[in-house]
Amino acid sequence: MSIELEKGTLWRKLVNTTQQAIDDKSLHTIETHSYNIRQQGLNFTVRVAENIKRKREQKKIEPDFNPFLPPEAALTVCDISTSHIAVLNKFNVVEHHLLIVTRHYESQDSLLTMADFSALCHCLPEYPSLGFYNAGEDAGASQKHKHLQMVPLPLYGEEEPFPFSAVFAKQDETDTICQLPQLPFRHAFSSLPEDLFNRPELAASHCHHLYHDMLKNLEITTLTDSQGEHQSAPYNLLVTRQWMLLVPRTTECWQTISVNAMAYVGSLFVINQEGLKRLEEIGPVNLLRAVSQ
């Protein structure tokens, strides 16, 4: 697999494409207000998105529509490799939210491949960012076509990269899969070697192997059918240049509050003030426990 992304160019291409998409009204930013909730020593940022209903209504009207075959030209940032392209998230809450999409259809339930990790590991060093994968609808995936995602750090222009930054401070050992005592849900965590992403193909191989070890650690097995290899349970995978985290899931939402991978760094979204009130009543820690294994 050859890489077509020129080193050091992704951020400029992302910014330029974003501005052009805003100018021609191809990009629909969901306006939000930010609130903070603290429970059991964990800080959460909650974004209240009043107009996120537009996206959900479109999904209901056209359930089989695939926005990635082909992606809108105005939202296409660049080629990453012979297998992946970079596309803007049309309905974005986080500014410069990037999707790493397979050129040809693959299921969001299928296992991540070396090609997936190669595309991700060539993009992550381009600017401070968080990469993540919602493995299946029950993990918060809104599209069936395989796509990883990246958001710039720090989130929302805040001082810390994300609300759980202190929890993910670099551990003493790398390559050791562990459970972080501060996180009140089942997961697999590992720090990554320093400067690993200076060599993206080495990083891709390392992260791909670690990913399979994490699945095994959490007893998520590989199933094979006519569609290929896929996981036995939904999960969220989060990757930075410093660490990887994998969280097994049971359901996409609880008490009508949806959860995707970003919740596991302390970033939550609700549709309206009623959702915020409900989240304050049940507690964000209880929400994460309810949707995780």
N, C-alpha and C positions, 0 to 999 in steps of 0.2 A: 504494500500500500504506500503510495507516494503522498507526501504532504504538499499542499498547494498554498498554504497560508505562509506569507512572508513574515519572518520574525520581526517583531516591533511595529507591526502595522495595524493590529486588530482594534486597538482603542480608537485610533483616528478614524478607521472605517466605520466603527460602531457609532461614534459621535456624529460623523457626517451623514450616515444613513438615517439616524434618528432625527436630525434636524430636517432633512428632506422629507421624511415621512410625516413629521409634524406639519410642515408647510403645505403638503398636499392632502392633509387630513386622512392619511392611511393609518396613522397610529392613534389609538384611543386610550389616553391615560386616565386611569380611575382615580379621581380625587379622594384623598383620605384625610382623616384627622388622627393624631397619635395620642394614645393614653398608656400609662404605665401601671402595671399590677405586680405586686410582689407576694409570693407565697412560698413558704418553706425555704427561705433563703435564696430563692431564684427570682431574678428580675425578668419580666416579660414586657415587650412592647406590643401593644394591640393597635392595629390600624382599622379604623372604622370606615368602610368603603360604601358610601351611600348609593353609588350607581353601578355596583358590580352586577346588578340584576340583568343589565344588558347582555353581558356575556352568557349568563345562564339561560336567558330566554332564547338567544341564538342557538345554543347547544340543543335546546328542546325542539326548536323548529327544524333543524337540520342535523339529526343525530348521526347520520352516516357521512357527513361532509368531512373531507380530509383537507385541511388548510395547507398541508405540506406537499401535496401532489397536484400541481407544483405550488410552491409558496408564492405569495404576492411579490412581484418584482420590486415594489417600493419598500418591502420589508426585508429583502434579502441583502445581507451585509457583505458576505464574501464566501468563497470556497475555502474549506478547511483542508479537505483531503479528497481523494477519489471516492470516498464513501460517505462523507459528511459535509454539510453546509451550515453556515451561521445565519440565523434568521431572527429578526426582532419579535418579541412577544407583542402581538397586536393589542391586547388588552392588558397593559402593564400597570402595576402598582409601584414597583421599584423602577426608578429611571435607569435606562440602559440595560434592561433585562434581556438577556440573550438566550436563544434556543440553539442547541447543537443537534441538528436533525439528520437522520439517515437519508441519503438521496433516494433510495428505493424503500418500499414499504417493509418495515419489520414491526412486530407487535411490541407494545409497551410492556407486555408480560414476559417477553423473552429475556434470557440472560444477557448481561452486558458482555461484549466481546473485546478482544484486544483492539480492534478498530475503534470501538467506542471510547476506550480509555486513551488511545493514541490521540484522537481528536480532542478530548477533554484536556489531556496533559500538554498539548501544544497551545491551548487557549489559556489555561490557568496562569502561566507565567507572564502573560501579556500585560496584566494589571492586577492590583489586589482584588481578589474575588472569592466567592463561594460557589462551588459547583455542586449540583445535586440531581438526584434521579428519583422520581416517584414511580415505583415499580408496580404499575397496575392501578385500576380504578379505586380499589380499596386503600391505596396509599396516597390518593389525592390527584392522580393523573386525570386530566380533562380531555386528552386526545389519545387515540389508540396507536397512532404512528410513533415509533420510538424516537424520543428526544430527551437529551440531557439539558440542563439549564445552568446558567451562570448569572449571578448578580454581583455588581461591584461592591466593594467594602471600603469604608464602613457603610452599613445600611442607613439610608435616609439622612446621610450627612452628619450622623452622630459622632461623638468622640471615640467610643469603643466600636470595634468592628461589628459587633452584634451583642444582644443582651446577655448571652451566656459566655462572653469572652473569658472571664476569669475561670470558668469551669474547664475550658479547653486549653488552659495554659500548658505549655509543652511539658510532657512528662520526662522523667529521668531516662527511661528506656524507649527505644524505637523498636518496631516490629513485634511488639508484645501486645497481643489482643487482651483487653481487660474491660472491666466495668467501672465507670467512674462513680464513686459513692454519692456524688451530688445529684446525679440524674436518677429520678425516681421511676424509671421504666426500664424494661429489658433492652439491652443494646450490646454492641461490640464496638470498642474504640481502640485505635492505635495511633501513636505519633508516627510521623514520617521522618526519614533521615534528612538532616539539614542539607540544603543545596541539591536535593534530589531532582528538582525540576529544571536544573541547569542542563540536564540531558533528558528531553521530553520522552524519547523512546524508552530509555531506562526507567523513567518514572511510570510510563504506561505499563510496562511489564511488571514492575514492582507492585503497582496498585491493583492490577488485574489479578495477580496471585493472592494478594492480601484480601481482596474482595471475595474470592472463593473460600479462603480460610475463614473469613467472617461469617459467610453463609453457613459453612459447616459448623462453626462454633455455636451458631444460633439454631442449628438443626433445621435449616431451610435446605431442602434437597433439590436435586435436579430432576425434572420430569421431561421425558422425550415423547413427542408424538409427531404427527404428520407435518406440523408447523415448525418443528425443531425443538430446541431446548428452552425450557422455561422453569421458573422457580415454583416451589410447592406452596409458597405463602407470599403475600404482598410485603413490601418493605420500603423504607426510605434510605437512600445512601447520600451522605454529605461528604464533600472532599474540599480541603484547602491545601495549600502547599505545606502545611504543618501537620495535618492529621486527617484521618478518615473515621467516619462514624456510620454504623448501619443499625437501623431500628426496625424490627419486625412489626407488622401491623395486623390488626384484626378487622378494622372498618374505617371508612373514609371520614365519617363524621359522628358526633355524639350530641344529642339534644340540639340538632340542626346546625351545629358549628362544625365547619369543615376544617380538616387538618392536612397539610402537606409537609414536605421535608423541612421547610423553613421554621416550622414550629419548634423543631428540635435544637435550634439555636436561640429560641426565645422570642421569635417573631410570629405573631398570630394575626389573623384577619377575621373580621366579622362584617356582615352585610350592612348593619344599621345599629342605631343606639339600643334597640331591643336586644340585639345579639350581644352587645357589650354588657348590658345589665345582666343577661343570663350568664355570661362568662364570669362576671364578678361574683355572682351567687354560687356557681358550682366550683370555681377556682380553676386556673389554667393547669395546675399540676394534676388535678383530678381528671381534667379533659385529656391530657396526654396519656395518663394511665388507662383511661377508658378505651382509647383507640389503638393502644399498643399492646403487644402480647405480654 
